[in-house]
Amino acid sequence: MSLQHPEVVRLDLPARYTYLHILSDCIADMLRQIDGIEDHEMLTYNMQLAAHEACTNIVGHAYSGAQSGNERIVISLALFPHPRRLQIELRDTGKSFDPDVVPAPTLDQAQVHGYGLFLMRNLMDSVTYTAQPGDNYWCLVKHL
C-alpha cells in the first residue's frame, strides 16, 4: 500500500484489561496495510506488546485498578507515509508518575514486575511521557 496522507484510528476504551485486544487488532490491521516490512509478524508482536505495557501501566498504576466506569484510555493510532512510521498516542486522567525515577530491571535476576517501561523503550524507536494535571500523555513511535 502506498499512503499519501496519514491514516488515523481513534479509540476511547474503558481502562480495563479486557479491552486491550481491540488495540492489538487495530495495530495488526494497520501494519498489514504496509508492504515491504521485514519480519512483519515480529514487528506486529513487538508493537502490540509495547502498547499493552503502556495500557497495563495505565490501568494498574494510573487508575490503580479502579473500575468506577469513568476511567478511560483515549488512543490515537496514526500511520504516516513520510517518514513511514506508526505512532500510538495514549491519554488518561489517572495518577501521574515520573518515568525517570523508575529503576531499570535487573536482567540477571528474575523479577515479577518492573519490565514495562524497559520493554517499551527497547521495542519502540521513541517513547515519551508527559504529565499535566488531569492529563497523562504517552507517545510511542516505531519507524517502519
MONOR-V885947 format. One line per field, one symbol per residue. ss: DSSP state (H for helix, E for strand, - for the rest). psi: psi as a letter, one per 20 degrees, with the letter a starting at -180 (. if undefined). A space follows every 50 residues. Layout:
ss=???
psi=???
This chain:
ss=------EEEEEEEE--HHHHHHHHHHHHHHHH-------HHHHHHHHHHH HHHHHHHHHHHH---------EEEEEEEEEE--EEEEEEEEE------HH H--------------HHHHHHHH--EEEEEEE--EEEEEEEEE-
psi=qophqqppppqnqqmqhiihhggggggghghhipqjpplggggggghggg hggghghgghggikjqliiipqopppppophoqoqppoppqrjaqrrohi ioqqqoiipqqgrjighggghhhrhpoqpppqojoppqopppp.
